[in-house]
């Protein structure tokens, strides 16, 4: 059971690293080719939702950043 959870965590870690790489590539392509895939616009909408939530949104964003830095 423990080995299965460890394997699942490794797969999820690999998938998350791949998604982060794809977001970075999407941002670079968006900058170079006028946001063809809409990645920059999507990130802008997510940031706007955090901003619209006021203090709770800022607090949630801070928690996400602190959680990300621990890994």
PDB file of N, H, CA, C and O in Angstrom:
ATOM      1  N   UNK A   1       0.823  -1.195   0.000  1.00  0.00           N
ATOM      2  CA  UNK A   1       0.000   0.000   0.000  1.00  0.00           C
ATOM      3  C   UNK A   1       0.866   1.257   0.000  1.00  0.00           C
ATOM      4  O   UNK A   1       0.597   2.205  -0.738  1.00  0.00           O
ATOM      5  N   UNK A   2       1.900   1.257   0.827  1.00  0.00           N
ATOM      6  H   UNK A   2       2.119   0.486   1.426  1.00  0.00           H
ATOM      7  CA  UNK A   2       2.795   2.420   0.915  1.00  0.00           C
ATOM      8  C   UNK A   2       3.538   2.628  -0.400  1.00  0.00           C
ATOM      9  O   UNK A   2       3.748   3.763  -0.829  1.00  0.00           O
ATOM     10  N   UNK A   3       3.933   1.532  -1.035  1.00  0.00           N
ATOM     11  H   UNK A   3       3.763   0.610  -0.686  1.00  0.00           H
ATOM     12  CA  UNK A   3       4.618   1.644  -2.330  1.00  0.00           C
ATOM     13  C   UNK A   3       3.688   2.207  -3.397  1.00  0.00           C
ATOM     14  O   UNK A   3       4.122   2.968  -4.262  1.00  0.00           O
ATOM     15  N   UNK A   4       2.415   1.837  -3.340  1.00  0.00           N
ATOM     16  H   UNK A   4       2.063   1.219  -2.637  1.00  0.00           H
ATOM     17  CA  UNK A   4       1.443   2.359  -4.300  1.00  0.00           C
ATOM     18  C   UNK A   4       1.256   3.859  -4.145  1.00  0.00           C
ATOM     19  O   UNK A   4       1.171   4.581  -5.138  1.00  0.00           O
ATOM     20  N   UNK A   5       1.191   4.331  -2.913  1.00  0.00           N
ATOM     21  H   UNK A   5       1.260   3.744  -2.106  1.00  0.00           H
ATOM     22  CA  UNK A   5       1.041   5.766  -2.665  1.00  0.00           C
ATOM     23  C   UNK A   5       2.297   6.507  -3.103  1.00  0.00           C
ATOM     24  O   UNK A   5       2.217   7.601  -3.660  1.00  0.00           O
ATOM     25  N   UNK A   6       3.447   5.911  -2.851  1.00  0.00           N
ATOM     26  H   UNK A   6       3.512   5.022  -2.398  1.00  0.00           H
ATOM     27  CA  UNK A   6       4.712   6.527  -3.258  1.00  0.00           C
ATOM     28  C   UNK A   6       4.790   6.633  -4.782  1.00  0.00           C
ATOM     29  O   UNK A   6       5.224   7.655  -5.315  1.00  0.00           O
ATOM     30  N   UNK A   7       4.373   5.583  -5.474  1.00  0.00           N
ATOM     31  H   UNK A   7       4.020   4.754  -5.041  1.00  0.00           H
ATOM     32  CA  UNK A   7       4.366   5.590  -6.938  1.00  0.00           C
ATOM     33  C   UNK A   7       3.394   6.637  -7.471  1.00  0.00           C
ATOM     34  O   UNK A   7       3.708   7.355  -8.420  1.00  0.00           O
ATOM     35  N   UNK A   8       2.219   6.723  -6.865  1.00  0.00           N
ATOM     36  H   UNK A   8       1.964   6.140  -6.094  1.00  0.00           H
ATOM     37  CA  UNK A   8       1.229   7.715  -7.282  1.00  0.00           C
ATOM     38  C   UNK A   8       1.765   9.127  -7.091  1.00  0.00           C
ATOM     39  O   UNK A   8       1.574   9.978  -7.960  1.00  0.00           O
ATOM     40  N   UNK A   9       2.431   9.393  -5.974  1.00  0.00           N
ATOM     41  H   UNK A   9       2.586   8.702  -5.268  1.00  0.00           H
ATOM     42  CA  UNK A   9       3.020  10.707  -5.729  1.00  0.00           C
ATOM     43  C   UNK A   9       4.085  11.041  -6.761  1.00  0.00           C
ATOM     44  O   UNK A   9       4.188  12.188  -7.196  1.00  0.00           O
ATOM     45  N   UNK A  10       4.876  10.054  -7.156  1.00  0.00           N
ATOM     46  H   UNK A  10       4.792   9.122  -6.802  1.00  0.00           H
ATOM     47  CA  UNK A  10       5.898  10.276  -8.173  1.00  0.00           C
ATOM     48  C   UNK A  10       5.255  10.618  -9.517  1.00  0.00           C
ATOM     49  O   UNK A  10       5.713  11.523 -10.215  1.00  0.00           O
ATOM     50  N   UNK A  11       4.196   9.893  -9.877  1.00  0.00           N
ATOM     51  H   UNK A  11       3.824   9.158  -9.310  1.00  0.00           H
ATOM     52  CA  UNK A  11       3.494  10.168 -11.139  1.00  0.00           C
ATOM     53  C   UNK A  11       2.868  11.555 -11.120  1.00  0.00           C
ATOM     54  O   UNK A  11       2.962  12.295 -12.100  1.00  0.00           O
ATOM     55  N   UNK A  12       2.230  11.909 -10.007  1.00  0.00           N
ATOM     56  H   UNK A  12       2.154  11.307  -9.212  1.00  0.00           H
ATOM     57  CA  UNK A  12       1.623  13.231  -9.908  1.00  0.00           C
ATOM     58  C   UNK A  12       2.678  14.323  -9.963  1.00  0.00           C
ATOM     59  O   UNK A  12       2.461  15.363 -10.586  1.00  0.00           O
ATOM     60  N   UNK A  13       3.811  14.101  -9.322  1.00  0.00           N
ATOM     61  H   UNK A  13       3.987  13.257  -8.816  1.00  0.00           H
ATOM     62  CA  UNK A  13       4.903  15.069  -9.381  1.00  0.00           C
ATOM     63  C   UNK A  13       5.406  15.269 -10.798  1.00  0.00           C
ATOM     64  O   UNK A  13       5.668  16.394 -11.224  1.00  0.00           O
ATOM     65  N   UNK A  14       5.537  14.168 -11.524  1.00  0.00           N
ATOM     66  H   UNK A  14       5.324  13.255 -11.178  1.00  0.00           H
ATOM     67  CA  UNK A  14       5.975  14.248 -12.918  1.00  0.00           C
ATOM     68  C   UNK A  14       4.944  14.989 -13.772  1.00  0.00           C
ATOM     69  O   UNK A  14       5.305  15.822 -14.603  1.00  0.00           O
ATOM     70  N   UNK A  15       3.663  14.685 -13.565  1.00  0.00           N
ATOM     71  H   UNK A  15       3.369  14.008 -12.890  1.00  0.00           H
ATOM     72  CA  UNK A  15       2.606  15.348 -14.327  1.00  0.00           C
ATOM     73  C   UNK A  15       2.567  16.843 -14.026  1.00  0.00           C
ATOM     74  O   UNK A  15       2.360  17.648 -14.934  1.00  0.00           O
ATOM     75  N   UNK A  16       2.760  17.223 -12.776  1.00  0.00           N
ATOM     76  H   UNK A  16       2.928  16.569 -12.038  1.00  0.00           H
ATOM     77  CA  UNK A  16       2.747  18.637 -12.414  1.00  0.00           C
ATOM     78  C   UNK A  16       3.941  19.360 -13.019  1.00  0.00           C
ATOM     79  O   UNK A  16       3.807  20.488 -13.493  1.00  0.00           O
ATOM     80  N   UNK A  17       5.096  18.728 -13.007  1.00  0.00           N
ATOM     81  H   UNK A  17       5.204  17.812 -12.621  1.00  0.00           H
ATOM     82  CA  UNK A  17       6.274  19.335 -13.636  1.00  0.00           C
ATOM     83  C   UNK A  17       6.045  19.534 -15.136  1.00  0.00           C
ATOM     84  O   UNK A  17       6.443  20.557 -15.694  1.00  0.00           O
ATOM     85  N   UNK A  18       5.411  18.568 -15.784  1.00  0.00           N
ATOM     86  H   UNK A  18       5.088  17.737 -15.331  1.00  0.00           H
ATOM     87  CA  UNK A  18       5.095  18.694 -17.202  1.00  0.00           C
ATOM     88  C   UNK A  18       4.123  19.843 -17.442  1.00  0.00           C
ATOM     89  O   UNK A  18       4.304  20.619 -18.380  1.00  0.00           O
ATOM     90  N   UNK A  19       3.093  19.961 -16.603  1.00  0.00           N
ATOM     91  H   UNK A  19       2.946  19.331 -15.840  1.00  0.00           H
ATOM     92  CA  UNK A  19       2.123  21.049 -16.759  1.00  0.00           C
ATOM     93  C   UNK A  19       2.774  22.410 -16.538  1.00  0.00           C
ATOM     94  O   UNK A  19       2.459  23.367 -17.245  1.00  0.00           O
ATOM     95  N   UNK A  20       3.678  22.506 -15.569  1.00  0.00           N
ATOM     96  H   UNK A  20       3.934  21.729 -14.995  1.00  0.00           H
ATOM     97  CA  UNK A  20       4.384  23.775 -15.349  1.00  0.00           C
ATOM     98  C   UNK A  20       5.211  24.141 -16.579  1.00  0.00           C
ATOM     99  O   UNK A  20       5.246  25.302 -16.987  1.00  0.00           O
ATOM    100  N   UNK A  21       5.866  23.159 -17.160  1.00  0.00           N
ATOM    101  H   UNK A  21       5.837  22.216 -16.829  1.00  0.00           H
ATOM    102  CA  UNK A  21       6.662  23.412 -18.360  1.00  0.00           C
ATOM    103  C   UNK A  21       5.787  23.869 -19.513  1.00  0.00           C
ATOM    104  O   UNK A  21       6.159  24.772 -20.263  1.00  0.00           O
ATOM    105  N   UNK A  22       4.621  23.246 -19.654  1.00  0.00           N
ATOM    106  H   UNK A  22       4.318  22.513 -19.045  1.00  0.00           H
ATOM    107  CA  UNK A  22       3.704  23.633 -20.725  1.00  0.00           C
ATOM    108  C   UNK A  22       3.172  25.053 -20.525  1.00  0.00           C
ATOM    109  O   UNK A  22       2.991  25.784 -21.499  1.00  0.00           O
ATOM    110  N   UNK A  23       2.921  25.448 -19.283  1.00  0.00           N
ATOM    111  H   UNK A  23       3.067  24.853 -18.492  1.00  0.00           H
ATOM    112  CA  UNK A  23       2.462  26.813 -19.021  1.00  0.00           C
ATOM    113  C   UNK A  23       3.555  27.809 -19.389  1.00  0.00           C
ATOM    114  O   UNK A  23       3.275  28.849 -19.985  1.00  0.00           O
ATOM    115  N   UNK A  24       4.794  27.495 -19.036  1.00  0.00           N
ATOM    116  H   UNK A  24       5.021  26.650 -18.552  1.00  0.00           H
ATOM    117  CA  UNK A  24       5.898  28.392 -19.376  1.00  0.00           C
ATOM    118  C   UNK A  24       6.046  28.501 -20.889  1.00  0.00           C
ATOM    119  O   UNK A  24       6.232  29.598 -21.417  1.00  0.00           O
ATOM    120  N   UNK A  25       5.966  27.376 -21.586  1.00  0.00           N
ATOM    121  H   UNK A  25       5.816  26.486 -21.157  1.00  0.00           H
ATOM    122  CA  UNK A  25       6.051  27.402 -23.051  1.00  0.00           C
ATOM    123  C   UNK A  25       4.874  28.189 -23.623  1.00  0.00           C
ATOM    124  O   UNK A  25       5.044  28.950 -24.576  1.00  0.00           O
ATOM    125  N   UNK A  26       3.688  28.014 -23.053  1.00  0.00           N
ATOM    126  H   UNK A  26       3.550  27.397 -22.279  1.00  0.00           H
ATOM    127  CA  UNK A  26       2.521  28.757 -23.514  1.00  0.00           C
ATOM    128  C   UNK A  26       2.680  30.251 -23.323  1.00  0.00           C
ATOM    129  O   UNK A  26       2.267  31.034 -24.178  1.00  0.00           O
ATOM    130  N   UNK A  27       3.277  30.658 -22.204  1.00  0.00           N
ATOM    131  H   UNK A  27       3.613  30.022 -21.509  1.00  0.00           H
ATOM    132  CA  UNK A  27       3.512  32.084 -21.969  1.00  0.00           C
ATOM    133  C   UNK A  27       4.521  32.635 -22.975  1.00  0.00           C
ATOM    134  O   UNK A  27       4.326  33.719 -23.526  1.00  0.00           O
ATOM    135  N   UNK A  28       5.592  31.891 -23.209  1.00  0.00           N
ATOM    136  H   UNK A  28       5.750  31.011 -22.761  1.00  0.00           H
ATOM    137  CA  UNK A  28       6.604  32.343 -24.170  1.00  0.00           C
ATOM    138  C   UNK A  28       6.008  32.442 -25.570  1.00  0.00           C
ATOM    139  O   UNK A  28       6.246  33.421 -26.277  1.00  0.00           O
ATOM    140  N   UNK A  29       5.235  31.436 -25.974  1.00  0.00           N
ATOM    141  H   UNK A  29       5.042  30.640 -25.399  1.00  0.00           H
ATOM    142  CA  UNK A  29       4.591  31.470 -27.293  1.00  0.00           C
ATOM    143  C   UNK A  29       3.594  32.630 -27.348  1.00  0.00           C
ATOM    144  O   UNK A  29       3.478  33.301 -28.374  1.00  0.00           O
ATOM    145  N   UNK A  30       2.870  32.867 -26.240  1.00  0.00           N
ATOM    146  H   UNK A  30       2.964  32.322 -25.407  1.00  0.00           H
ATOM    147  CA  UNK A  30       1.921  33.973 -26.199  1.00  0.00           C
ATOM    148  C   UNK A  30       2.606  35.315 -26.352  1.00  0.00           C
ATOM    149  O   UNK A  30       2.079  36.210 -27.013  1.00  0.00           O
ATOM    150  N   UNK A  31       3.771  35.464 -25.751  1.00  0.00           N
ATOM    151  H   UNK A  31       4.199  34.737 -25.214  1.00  0.00           H
ATOM    152  CA  UNK A  31       4.510  36.718 -25.878  1.00  0.00           C
ATOM    153  C   UNK A  31       5.024  36.895 -27.306  1.00  0.00           C
ATOM    154  O   UNK A  31       4.949  37.988 -27.866  1.00  0.00           O
ATOM    155  N   UNK A  32       5.539  35.831 -27.884  1.00  0.00           N
ATOM    156  H   UNK A  32       5.601  34.942 -27.429  1.00  0.00           H
ATOM    157  CA  UNK A  32       6.127  35.923 -29.217  1.00  0.00           C
ATOM    158  C   UNK A  32       5.088  36.008 -30.329  1.00  0.00           C
ATOM    159  O   UNK A  32       5.304  36.701 -31.324  1.00  0.00           O
ATOM    160  N   UNK A  33       3.955  35.306 -30.172  1.00  0.00           N
ATOM    161  H   UNK A  33       3.780  34.743 -29.364  1.00  0.00           H
ATOM    162  CA  UNK A  33       2.988  35.199 -31.257  1.00  0.00           C
ATOM    163  C   UNK A  33       1.605  35.693 -30.868  1.00  0.00           C
ATOM    164  O   UNK A  33       0.607  35.126 -31.315  1.00  0.00           O
ATOM    165  N   UNK A  34       1.517  36.721 -30.058  1.00  0.00           N
ATOM    166  H   UNK A  34       2.327  37.182 -29.694  1.00  0.00           H
ATOM    167  CA  UNK A  34       0.262  37.391 -29.735  1.00  0.00           C
ATOM    168  C   UNK A  34      -0.753  36.482 -29.059  1.00  0.00           C
ATOM    169  O   UNK A  34      -1.922  36.475 -29.445  1.00  0.00           O
ATOM    170  N   UNK A  35      -0.334  35.723 -28.068  1.00  0.00           N
ATOM    171  H   UNK A  35       0.615  35.729 -27.755  1.00  0.00           H
ATOM    172  CA  UNK A  35      -1.193  34.886 -27.215  1.00  0.00           C
ATOM    173  C   UNK A  35      -2.130  33.997 -28.038  1.00  0.00           C
ATOM    174  O   UNK A  35      -3.350  34.040 -27.880  1.00  0.00           O
ATOM    175  N   UNK A  36      -1.537  33.201 -28.908  1.00  0.00           N
ATOM    176  H   UNK A  36      -0.546  33.166 -29.037  1.00  0.00           H
ATOM    177  CA  UNK A  36      -2.286  32.334 -29.822  1.00  0.00           C
ATOM    178  C   UNK A  36      -3.179  31.336 -29.079  1.00  0.00           C
ATOM    179  O   UNK A  36      -4.303  31.080 -29.512  1.00  0.00           O
ATOM    180  N   UNK A  37      -2.697  30.768 -27.969  1.00  0.00           N
ATOM    181  H   UNK A  37      -1.784  30.975 -27.618  1.00  0.00           H
ATOM    182  CA  UNK A  37      -3.446  29.758 -27.230  1.00  0.00           C
ATOM    183  C   UNK A  37      -4.265  30.330 -26.083  1.00  0.00           C
ATOM    184  O   UNK A  37      -5.028  29.591 -25.460  1.00  0.00           O
ATOM    185  N   UNK A  38      -4.137  31.611 -25.782  1.00  0.00           N
ATOM    186  H   UNK A  38      -3.517  32.212 -26.287  1.00  0.00           H
ATOM    187  CA  UNK A  38      -4.906  32.238 -24.718  1.00  0.00           C
ATOM    188  C   UNK A  38      -4.380  31.978 -23.314  1.00  0.00           C
ATOM    189  O   UNK A  38      -5.113  32.146 -22.339  1.00  0.00           O
ATOM    190  N   UNK A  39      -3.122  31.570 -23.199  1.00  0.00           N
ATOM    191  H   UNK A  39      -2.527  31.434 -23.991  1.00  0.00           H
ATOM    192  CA  UNK A  39      -2.546  31.254 -21.889  1.00  0.00           C
ATOM    193  C   UNK A  39      -2.422  32.515 -21.040  1.00  0.00           C
ATOM    194  O   UNK A  39      -2.776  32.506 -19.861  1.00  0.00           O
ATOM    195  N   UNK A  40      -1.930  33.586 -21.624  1.00  0.00           N
ATOM    196  H   UNK A  40      -1.643  33.593 -22.582  1.00  0.00           H
ATOM    197  CA  UNK A  40      -1.736  34.824 -20.870  1.00  0.00           C
ATOM    198  C   UNK A  40      -3.090  35.391 -20.440  1.00  0.00           C
ATOM    199  O   UNK A  40      -3.230  35.882 -19.320  1.00  0.00           O
ATOM    200  N   UNK A  41      -4.073  35.323 -21.315  1.00  0.00           N
ATOM    201  H   UNK A  41      -3.960  34.924 -22.224  1.00  0.00           H
ATOM    202  CA  UNK A  41      -5.416  35.786 -20.958  1.00  0.00           C
ATOM    203  C   UNK A  41      -6.019  34.958 -19.831  1.00  0.00           C
ATOM    204  O   UNK A  41      -6.684  35.500 -18.948  1.00  0.00           O
ATOM    205  N   UNK A  42      -5.792  33.654 -19.858  1.00  0.00           N
ATOM    206  H   UNK A  42      -5.252  33.214 -20.575  1.00  0.00           H
ATOM    207  CA  UNK A  42      -6.294  32.779 -18.792  1.00  0.00           C
ATOM    208  C   UNK A  42      -5.645  33.080 -17.453  1.00  0.00           C
ATOM    209  O   UNK A  42      -6.318  33.115 -16.423  1.00  0.00           O
ATOM    210  N   UNK A  43      -4.330  33.299 -17.467  1.00  0.00           N
ATOM    211  H   UNK A  43      -3.783  33.270 -18.303  1.00  0.00           H
ATOM    212  CA  UNK A  43      -3.639  33.661 -16.227  1.00  0.00           C
ATOM    213  C   UNK A  43      -4.124  35.010 -15.713  1.00  0.00           C
ATOM    214  O   UNK A  43      -4.238  35.218 -14.505  1.00  0.00           O
ATOM    215  N   UNK A  44      -4.407  35.924 -16.633  1.00  0.00           N
ATOM    216  H   UNK A  44      -4.315  35.755 -17.615  1.00  0.00           H
ATOM    217  CA  UNK A  44      -4.934  37.231 -16.237  1.00  0.00           C
ATOM    218  C   UNK A  44      -6.292  37.109 -15.570  1.00  0.00           C
ATOM    219  O   UNK A  44      -6.573  37.807 -14.596  1.00  0.00           O
ATOM    220  N   UNK A  45      -7.143  36.222 -16.093  1.00  0.00           N
ATOM    221  H   UNK A  45      -6.915  35.655 -16.885  1.00  0.00           H
ATOM    222  CA  UNK A  45      -8.467  36.005 -15.481  1.00  0.00           C
ATOM    223  C   UNK A  45      -8.345  35.398 -14.088  1.00  0.00           C
ATOM    224  O   UNK A  45      -9.088  35.765 -13.178  1.00  0.00           O
ATOM    225  N   UNK A  46      -7.408  34.471 -13.925  1.00  0.00           N
ATOM    226  H   UNK A  46      -6.805  34.173 -14.664  1.00  0.00           H
ATOM    227  CA  UNK A  46      -7.201  33.864 -12.601  1.00  0.00           C
ATOM    228  C   UNK A  46      -6.727  34.910 -11.609  1.00  0.00           C
ATOM    229  O   UNK A  46      -7.216  34.960 -10.480  1.00  0.00           O
ATOM    230  N   UNK A  47      -5.779  35.745 -12.017  1.00  0.00           N
ATOM    231  H   UNK A  47      -5.382  35.704 -12.934  1.00  0.00           H
ATOM    232  CA  UNK A  47      -5.283  36.801 -11.120  1.00  0.00           C
ATOM    233  C   UNK A  47      -6.390  37.811 -10.808  1.00  0.00           C
ATOM    234  O   UNK A  47      -6.451  38.330  -9.694  1.00  0.00           O
ATOM    235  N   UNK A  48      -7.256  38.092 -11.769  1.00  0.00           N
ATOM    236  H   UNK A  48      -7.206  37.670 -12.674  1.00  0.00           H
ATOM    237  CA  UNK A  48      -8.364  39.015 -11.530  1.00  0.00           C
ATOM    238  C   UNK A  48      -9.338  38.436 -10.502  1.00  0.00           C
ATOM    239  O   UNK A  48      -9.886  39.176  -9.685  1.00  0.00           O
ATOM    240  N   UNK A  49      -9.553  37.138 -10.536  1.00  0.00           N
ATOM    241  H   UNK A  49      -9.108  36.537 -11.200  1.00  0.00           H
ATOM    242  CA  UNK A  49     -10.435  36.509  -9.552  1.00  0.00           C
ATOM    243  C   UNK A  49      -9.842  36.617  -8.156  1.00  0.00           C
ATOM    244  O   UNK A  49     -10.577  36.851  -7.196  1.00  0.00           O
ATOM    245  N   UNK A  50      -8.536  36.452  -8.018  1.00  0.00           N
ATOM    246  H   UNK A  50      -7.938  36.262  -8.797  1.00  0.00           H
ATOM    247  CA  UNK A  50      -7.899  36.639  -6.712  1.00  0.00           C
ATOM    248  C   UNK A  50      -8.058  38.085  -6.259  1.00  0.00           C
ATOM    249  O   UNK A  50      -8.328  38.341  -5.085  1.00  0.00           O
ATOM    250  N   UNK A  51      -7.893  39.024  -7.173  1.00  0.00           N
ATOM    251  H   UNK A  51      -7.674  38.816  -8.126  1.00  0.00           H
ATOM    252  CA  UNK A  51      -8.017  40.434  -6.828  1.00  0.00           C
ATOM    253  C   UNK A  51      -9.437  40.821  -6.467  1.00  0.00           C
ATOM    254  O   UNK A  51      -9.645  41.644  -5.575  1.00  0.00           O
ATOM    255  N   UNK A  52     -10.422  40.240  -7.146  1.00  0.00           N
ATOM    256  H   UNK A  52     -10.253  39.572  -7.870  1.00  0.00           H
ATOM    257  CA  UNK A  52     -11.825  40.548  -6.865  1.00  0.00           C
ATOM    258  C   UNK A  52     -12.263  40.027  -5.503  1.00  0.00           C
ATOM    259  O   UNK A  52     -13.220  40.540  -4.924  1.00  0.00           O
ATOM    260  N   UNK A  53     -11.583  39.027  -4.994  1.00  0.00           N
ATOM    261  H   UNK A  53     -10.805  38.610  -5.465  1.00  0.00           H
ATOM    262  CA  UNK A  53     -11.961  38.442  -3.706  1.00  0.00           C
ATOM    263  C   UNK A  53     -11.460  39.283  -2.531  1.00  0.00           C
ATOM    264  O   UNK A  53     -11.755  38.971  -1.377  1.00  0.00           O
ATOM    265  N   UNK A  54     -10.705  40.345  -2.814  1.00  0.00           N
ATOM    266  H   UNK A  54     -10.465  40.599  -3.751  1.00  0.00           H
ATOM    267  CA  UNK A  54     -10.224  41.222  -1.750  1.00  0.00           C
ATOM    268  C   UNK A  54      -9.172  40.554  -0.887  1.00  0.00           C
ATOM    269  O   UNK A  54      -8.295  39.850  -1.388  1.00  0.00           O
ATOM    270  N   UNK A  55      -9.268  40.783   0.421  1.00  0.00           N
ATOM    271  H   UNK A  55      -9.980  41.355   0.828  1.00  0.00           H
ATOM    272  CA  UNK A  55      -8.264  40.263   1.355  1.00  0.00           C
ATOM    273  C   UNK A  55      -8.225  38.744   1.341  1.00  0.00           C
ATOM    274  O   UNK A  55      -7.150  38.154   1.444  1.00  0.00           O
ATOM    275  N   UNK A  56      -9.387  38.100   1.216  1.00  0.00           N
ATOM    276  H   UNK A  56     -10.260  38.579   1.132  1.00  0.00           H
ATOM    277  CA  UNK A  56      -9.424  36.632   1.189  1.00  0.00           C
ATOM    278  C   UNK A  56      -8.667  36.094  -0.028  1.00  0.00           C
ATOM    279  O   UNK A  56      -7.991  35.070   0.068  1.00  0.00           O
ATOM    280  N   UNK A  57      -8.775  36.770  -1.158  1.00  0.00           N
ATOM    281  H   UNK A  57      -9.325  37.602  -1.236  1.00  0.00           H
ATOM    282  CA  UNK A  57      -8.050  36.349  -2.349  1.00  0.00           C
ATOM    283  C   UNK A  57      -6.555  36.502  -2.201  1.00  0.00           C
ATOM    284  O   UNK A  57      -5.787  35.636  -2.621  1.00  0.00           O
ATOM    285  N   UNK A  58      -6.140  37.614  -1.599  1.00  0.00           N
ATOM    286  H   UNK A  58      -6.764  38.317  -1.258  1.00  0.00           H
ATOM    287  CA  UNK A  58      -4.715  37.831  -1.366  1.00  0.00           C
ATOM    288  C   UNK A  58      -4.178  36.790  -0.385  1.00  0.00           C
ATOM    289  O   UNK A  58      -3.087  36.252  -0.575  1.00  0.00           O
ATOM    290  N   UNK A  59      -4.950  36.513   0.658  1.00  0.00           N
ATOM    291  H   UNK A  59      -5.836  36.950   0.812  1.00  0.00           H
ATOM    292  CA  UNK A  59      -4.546  35.514   1.637  1.00  0.00           C
ATOM    293  C   UNK A  59      -4.426  34.132   0.989  1.00  0.00           C
ATOM    294  O   UNK A  59      -3.473  33.400   1.258  1.00  0.00           O
ATOM    295  N   UNK A  60      -5.386  33.780   0.141  1.00  0.00           N
ATOM    296  H   UNK A  60      -6.160  34.375  -0.077  1.00  0.00           H
ATOM    297  CA  UNK A  60      -5.345  32.489  -0.550  1.00  0.00           C
ATOM    298  C   UNK A  60      -4.129  32.406  -1.473  1.00  0.00           C
ATOM    299  O   UNK A  60      -3.473  31.367  -1.555  1.00  0.00           O
ATOM    300  N   UNK A  61      -3.836  33.500  -2.163  1.00  0.00           N
ATOM    301  H   UNK A  61      -4.369  34.344  -2.097  1.00  0.00           H
ATOM    302  CA  UNK A  61      -2.677  33.519  -3.045  1.00  0.00           C
ATOM    303  C   UNK A  61      -1.385  33.375  -2.246  1.00  0.00           C
ATOM    304  O   UNK A  61      -0.471  32.668  -2.672  1.00  0.00           O
ATOM    305  N   UNK A  62      -1.302  34.037  -1.095  1.00  0.00           N
ATOM    306  H   UNK A  62      -2.044  34.611  -0.749  1.00  0.00           H
ATOM    307  CA  UNK A  62      -0.118  33.919  -0.242  1.00  0.00           C
ATOM    308  C   UNK A  62       0.057  32.486   0.258  1.00  0.00           C
ATOM    309  O   UNK A  62       1.178  31.980   0.312  1.00  0.00           O
ATOM    310  N   UNK A  63      -1.047  31.829   0.624  1.00  0.00           N
ATOM    311  H   UNK A  63      -1.958  32.240   0.580  1.00  0.00           H
ATOM    312  CA  UNK A  63      -0.975  30.441   1.089  1.00  0.00           C
ATOM    313  C   UNK A  63      -0.484  29.532  -0.035  1.00  0.00           C
ATOM    314  O   UNK A  63       0.341  28.648   0.193  1.00  0.00           O
ATOM    315  N   UNK A  64      -0.991  29.750  -1.243  1.00  0.00           N
ATOM    316  H   UNK A  64      -1.661  30.468  -1.429  1.00  0.00           H
ATOM    317  CA  UNK A  64      -0.544  28.942  -2.384  1.00  0.00           C
ATOM    318  C   UNK A  64       0.944  29.132  -2.651  1.00  0.00           C
ATOM    319  O   UNK A  64       1.655  28.163  -2.917  1.00  0.00           O
ATOM    320  N   UNK A  65       1.414  30.364  -2.583  1.00  0.00           N
ATOM    321  H   UNK A  65       0.836  31.151  -2.367  1.00  0.00           H
ATOM    322  CA  UNK A  65       2.831  30.633  -2.836  1.00  0.00           C
ATOM    323  C   UNK A  65       3.690  29.994  -1.754  1.00  0.00           C
ATOM    324  O   UNK A  65       4.720  29.391  -2.058  1.00  0.00           O
ATOM    325  N   UNK A  66       3.277  30.120  -0.484  1.00  0.00           N
ATOM    326  H   UNK A  66       2.441  30.610  -0.236  1.00  0.00           H
ATOM    327  CA  UNK A  66       4.057  29.509   0.596  1.00  0.00           C
ATOM    328  C   UNK A  66       4.066  27.997   0.471  1.00  0.00           C
ATOM    329  O   UNK A  66       5.089  27.364   0.729  1.00  0.00           O
ATOM    330  N   UNK A  67       2.931  27.400   0.075  1.00  0.00           N
ATOM    331  H   UNK A  67       2.099  27.915  -0.135  1.00  0.00           H
ATOM    332  CA  UNK A  67       2.853  25.955  -0.100  1.00  0.00           C
ATOM    333  C   UNK A  67       3.752  25.508  -1.248  1.00  0.00           C
ATOM    334  O   UNK A  67       4.407  24.469  -1.164  1.00  0.00           O
ATOM    335  N   UNK A  68       3.779  26.292  -2.310  1.00  0.00           N
ATOM    336  H   UNK A  68       3.247  27.135  -2.378  1.00  0.00           H
ATOM    337  CA  UNK A  68       4.606  25.951  -3.469  1.00  0.00           C
ATOM    338  C   UNK A  68       6.089  26.028  -3.121  1.00  0.00           C
ATOM    339  O   UNK A  68       6.873  25.194  -3.572  1.00  0.00           O
ATOM    340  N   UNK A  69       6.481  27.019  -2.324  1.00  0.00           N
ATOM    341  H   UNK A  69       5.843  27.696  -1.957  1.00  0.00           H
ATOM    342  CA  UNK A  69       7.898  27.194  -1.990  1.00  0.00           C
ATOM    343  C   UNK A  69       8.419  26.079  -1.096  1.00  0.00           C
ATOM    344  O   UNK A  69       9.621  25.814  -1.089  1.00  0.00           O
ATOM    345  N   UNK A  70       7.547  25.421  -0.344  1.00  0.00           N
ATOM    346  H   UNK A  70       6.571  25.636  -0.349  1.00  0.00           H
ATOM    347  CA  UNK A  70       7.985  24.338   0.541  1.00  0.00           C
ATOM    348  C   UNK A  70       8.392  23.101  -0.226  1.00  0.00           C
ATOM    349  O   UNK A  70       9.187  22.305   0.274  1.00  0.00           O
ATOM    350  N   UNK A  71       7.871  22.914  -1.423  1.00  0.00           N
ATOM    351  H   UNK A  71       7.225  23.560  -1.829  1.00  0.00           H
ATOM    352  CA  UNK A  71       8.146  21.701  -2.190  1.00  0.00           C
ATOM    353  C   UNK A  71       9.442  21.779  -2.887  1.00  0.00           C
ATOM    354  O   UNK A  71       9.828  20.837  -3.580  1.00  0.00           O
TER     355      UNK A  71
END
